[in-house]
Amino acid sequence: MSAPAGRERDPGLQPERTRLAWRRTTLSSAAVAVLAVKTALHEGPSASGIAVGALCCLLWAVFLLLAHLRIRALAAAPGPSALGPRHAAAAVLCTVALALCGAALVL
């Protein structure tokens, strides 16, 4: 369905929903990182537990940076811009790696 002649496409609240989705994902990643560190230190600190906990924190920080960059890009553009493939791949990689690190600490 196309917009009537002479009118530009109204993105509505799409950029705001996208910004909120990035924030929610960052918050859930923070919760995973905190729980992973808590699990790593629960039965006393071990070298492997501390290493995986530190890796979880690093992955969360990288994801936070990616989310911040995406939110700034959405705010700067007059309309919603497409997510670049490198940015998307990095976000997916951080998310999957964080989940795997959290699972490794639980198992």
N, C-alpha and C positions, 0 to 999 in steps of 0.2 A: 504494500500500500504506500503510495507516495504522498508527499505533502502537496497541498493546493499550490497552484502557480503563484509566484511572488512571495511565498512564505518560506522561511528557513526552518529546518528541522528543529524542534524543541526537544532537547535531551531530557527535560523534566528533572527528576531527582536521581537519574542514573549515576552521575558522578558522586553524589552524596552516598548512595547505597554502596557503591564500590569502595569509597573511603571507609565506610563503616565495616564493610566486610574485611578489609585489610586490617583494621583495628581489632576486630573480633578474632581473627586468625593469629595476630600477634599476641593477644591476651591468652589464647589457648596454648600457644607455644611457650609463653612464659610460665604457665601453670605446669606444663610438662617438664620444663627445665627445673623448676623448683622441686617438683615431686621426684625427679630423677636424682637430684643432689641429696634430697632427704633420704631417699632409698639407699643411695651410695654410702651415706654416713650413718645409717640406722644401726648396723651391727658393728660399728667401729670402722674407722677409716682404713681402707686398703689402697694399695697403689693403683690397681685396676679400677676400683670404684671411683677414686678421685679423678683419674684420667678420663673416664667416661663422663663423669659429672661435669668436668671442665669442658669437655667436648660439647656437651649439651648446652652449656652456657654460651660457648662460642657460636654454635649454630643458631641459638636464639638471637644473639647480637647481630649476626649477619642477616637473619630474616628481618629483624627490626630495621636495619639499615635499608634493606630492599623495600620494605613496606613504606618507610618514610620517603624514599625516593619516588615511589609510585604515587603516593598521596600528594607530594609536591608537584609532580608532573600533571596530575589531574587538576590541581588548583591553578596551575599556570596556563593551561590551555583553555581557549574559549569554549571548546567542545570536548567531549571525551575522546582521548587518543587511544590507539591500540597498544596493547601490552607487547613489548618486543620479545622475540623468541629467547634471547639470552637472559633477559630479566625473568621470564616465565620459567625457564629451565633452572635458573639459580634458586628461585622460590620453591619449586617442586623438590629440588635436590635437598635443600635445607629442611623442608618439612618431612620428607621421607627419612633422611638421616637422623633427625631429631626423634622421630618415632622409633626407629631401630635402636638408637642409643637408649631410649627409655625402656624399650622391651628387653634389651640386653641386661639392664640393671635389675629388672623384675625377675627374670629367669635365672 
